[in-house]
Amino acid sequence: MIKIRTISRKEQVTIFRLRTQHAPLNYHLNRIKPQHPPMCPFCNDQFETTDHLLLHCPNLDDLRQDLFPPTPDITNILYSTTDQLKNTSKFYHMAMGRRANAHRLLD
């Protein structure tokens, strides 16, 4: 069993939010505030969900290739080794950084 307490608090929070679908992604934010659009800001997919962000968004393929196993799935990126949990957290924060930069360019 992976001991999530062996990673930093920031990484723990990130993994927990991704596992529970409560990361501040547009699909989740839309559930809280219906006027918030649920689509992916990177590729305009209908829903920016945890699954979409981690596994499917084509504009994050480079990060996925660098930080995930060759055939990523939810189990091997969110319930795997300590090193992989750290990489998943890093992926998420790098993706969110790109997202913030994209929003700044649109403003």
C-alpha positions as CSV (number, residue, x, y, z in Angstrom):
1,M,0.0,0.0,0.0
2,I,1.2,3.5,-0.9
3,K,1.6,5.7,2.1
4,I,0.4,9.1,0.8
5,R,1.8,10.7,4.0
6,T,5.3,10.2,2.5
7,I,4.7,13.0,0.0
8,S,4.5,16.7,0.7
9,R,1.3,18.2,2.0
10,K,0.8,20.2,-1.3
11,E,1.2,16.9,-3.2
12,Q,-1.2,15.1,-0.9
13,V,-3.9,17.8,-1.4
14,T,-3.4,17.7,-5.2
15,I,-3.7,13.9,-5.4
16,F,-6.8,13.9,-3.0
17,R,-8.5,16.5,-5.1
18,L,-7.8,14.7,-8.3
19,R,-9.0,11.4,-6.8
20,T,-12.2,12.9,-5.6
21,Q,-12.9,15.0,-8.7
22,H,-12.8,18.2,-6.6
23,A,-9.8,19.9,-8.3
24,P,-10.7,23.4,-9.4
25,L,-11.3,22.3,-13.1
26,N,-14.0,23.9,-15.1
27,Y,-16.4,20.9,-15.0
28,H,-16.3,20.9,-11.2
29,L,-16.5,24.7,-11.0
30,N,-19.6,24.6,-13.3
31,R,-21.3,22.2,-10.9
32,I,-20.8,24.9,-8.1
33,K,-21.6,27.9,-10.3
34,P,-23.7,26.9,-13.4
35,Q,-22.8,30.1,-15.3
36,H,-19.1,29.0,-15.3
37,P,-18.4,27.3,-18.6
38,P,-17.4,23.6,-18.2
39,M,-15.2,23.3,-21.3
40,C,-11.5,22.8,-21.4
41,P,-9.5,26.0,-22.0
42,F,-6.7,24.2,-23.8
43,C,-8.7,22.4,-26.5
44,N,-12.3,23.5,-26.1
45,D,-13.5,19.9,-25.3
46,Q,-17.0,19.9,-23.9
47,F,-15.8,19.2,-20.3
48,E,-12.6,19.9,-18.4
49,T,-12.7,16.9,-16.0
50,T,-9.9,15.2,-14.1
51,D,-10.0,12.4,-16.6
52,H,-9.8,14.8,-19.6
53,L,-6.9,16.8,-18.1
54,L,-4.9,13.8,-17.0
55,L,-5.4,11.5,-19.9
56,H,-7.0,13.1,-23.0
57,C,-6.3,16.8,-23.6
58,P,-4.1,16.9,-26.7
59,N,-2.4,20.1,-25.6
60,L,-0.9,18.4,-22.6
61,D,0.6,15.4,-24.4
62,D,4.2,16.6,-23.9
63,L,3.8,16.8,-20.1
64,R,2.0,13.4,-20.1
65,Q,4.9,11.9,-22.1
66,D,7.5,13.3,-19.6
67,L,5.7,12.6,-16.3
68,F,3.4,9.6,-16.8
69,P,4.0,5.9,-17.6
70,P,4.0,4.8,-21.2
71,T,0.3,3.8,-21.0
72,P,-1.3,6.0,-18.4
73,D,-4.6,5.3,-16.8
74,I,-6.2,6.6,-13.6
75,T,-4.9,3.7,-11.5
76,N,-1.3,4.0,-12.5
77,I,-1.1,7.8,-12.1
78,L,-3.3,8.4,-9.0
79,Y,-2.9,5.1,-7.1
80,S,0.7,4.1,-7.9
81,T,4.1,4.6,-6.4
82,T,5.2,7.5,-4.4
83,D,7.4,8.8,-7.3
84,Q,4.4,8.6,-9.7
85,L,2.2,10.5,-7.2
86,K,4.8,13.2,-7.1
87,N,4.9,13.2,-10.9
88,T,1.1,13.4,-11.2
89,S,1.1,16.4,-8.8
90,K,3.9,18.0,-10.8
91,F,1.9,17.4,-14.1
92,Y,-1.2,19.0,-12.5
93,H,0.6,22.1,-11.3
94,M,2.4,22.5,-14.6
95,A,-0.9,22.2,-16.5
96,M,-2.5,24.8,-14.2
97,G,0.4,27.1,-14.8
98,R,-0.1,26.8,-18.6
99,R,-3.8,27.4,-18.0
100,A,-3.1,30.6,-16.1
101,N,-0.7,31.9,-18.8
102,A,-3.4,31.2,-21.5
103,H,-5.9,33.2,-19.5
104,R,-3.5,36.1,-19.1
105,L,-2.9,36.2,-22.9
106,L,-6.7,36.3,-23.4
107,D,-7.2,39.2,-21.0
